[in-house]
Amino acid sequence: MPQTVRANAKSLPGPDPVSGLRFAPLDFTRPAGSQIFDTLKAAILRMILPPGCFLSESEIASKFGASRTPVREAFMQLREAGLVTTLPSRGNFVTRLNREKILEARFLREAIEVANVCRLVEVGLPPSSQAALRKNLIDQGLAITQQDDLRFRLLDDRFHGLLAEATGYPRVAHVLEREKMLLDRLRALSLRDKGHQNRLLSEHRQILDAVLLQDQAAALAITKAHLSSILETLSSLAARHQDYFD
């Protein structure tokens, strides 16, 4: 169902970030709407298209060399994902961050991640998962050294995905990904801080060590502390980026 809200002063179009973007050419052997959705979704989650940004159907269609029909299809998917808001008589805007939804998503993510580590402490990590997680941590360190924020965030996501997959429950990783998406834009802001990245990497190492030692108390304590970091940064980010929040 499209998300529609009343227009207010915050909803007025500001600078146009879309005008400076270049998108990869469409692969016309695949549905254009899905490709446009994937590209715009990534740009929104990485804060390249910031909260409150006006999205012009005609401008985006021109950027992709497509008609407006697949752009409308992409906008529909973005609305369903909660990433785009439709304002009556004004158009489509990147949805602003909402504190309550962020807190709810963090609560759900913690419940899933805590259950994950409890199961992994109980049943143990398969050797293949251990190797993949160790490689992931090495790559995280390299991403920090190379100041590659995007790669670090992808590796951060993959670390938690590997833990979820190791539980042996296929749907866990999918559910975790869905809830995590509500936090991704806030994380994109916070991960620009290198000190924060080093802290996350240290906590990832501690989580893996605790799981391998089958130390449930330590694994739970570190996981909860790790996931609480978003709460510590939420207030400061909301104060520094007021235009990004409802």
Residue, then its C-alpha position, 0 to 999 in steps of 0.5 A: m500500500p503506498q505510503t502517503v503523508r500530509a505535506n509540510a515545510k520539511s517535504l518541500p523539494g531541496p537540492d537535487p542529488v539525482s542530477g549529479l548521479r550516473f547510473a549503469p546502463l540497463d540490461f534489457t534482457r532483464p526486467a527494467g523495473s527491478q533493475i531501477f528498484d535495485t539501483l535506487k534502493a542501494a543509493i537510498l540505503r547508502m545515503i547517496l539519495p538522502p532522506g527528504c530527497f525529491l525523486s522525479e519520474s521523468e529525470i530518473a527515466s532519463k538517467f536510465g534511458a527508460s520510459r516512465t513505466p519501469v520507473r513507476e514500477a520501481f517507485m511502487q516497490l520502494r514505497e512497499a519497502g518503506l523507502v519512498t513516500t508519496l506526497p499528494s500533489r507533490g510527488n515522490f520523496v525519499t522517506r525520512l528516518n523515523r526514530e520509533k521504527i529504528l528502535e523497533a527494528r533494533f529490538l527485533r534484530e537483537a532478539i534474532e541475533v541473541a537467538n542465533v548466538c545461543r544456538l551456535v554456542e549450543v551446536g557449535l560452528p561448522p568448520s566451513s563457517q569458521a573459515a568464512l567468518r575468519k576470512n570476513l574479519i580479515d577483510q573488514g580490517l583491510a577495508i578499514t585500512q583502505q578507508d573503504d566505508l562501503r566495503f566495510r558495511l557490506l562485510d559487516d552485514r555479511f558477518h552477521g549473515l554468516l552467523a545466521e546461516a550457520t544456525g541451519y535455519p534458512r529463513v533466519a538470514h532473510v528475516l534478519e536482512r529485512e529488519k536490518m534494512l530499516l537501520d541501514r541508512l543510520r548505519a551509513l551515517s555512523l560508519r563514516d567514523k573510523g573509530h566506530q568501525n574499529r570498535l565494531l571489528s573488535e566486537h565482531r572478533q569477540i563474538l566469534d571467539a565467545v561462540l568458538l569457546q562456547d561461552q554463552a554468557a560472554a557471547l550474549a553480553i558482547t552481542k547485546a553491547h554490539l547491537s546497542s551501539i546504534l542507540e548510542t549514536l541515534s540521538s547524536l545523529a538526529a541532532r546533527h542531521q535534523d532534516y533527515f528525521d521526521 
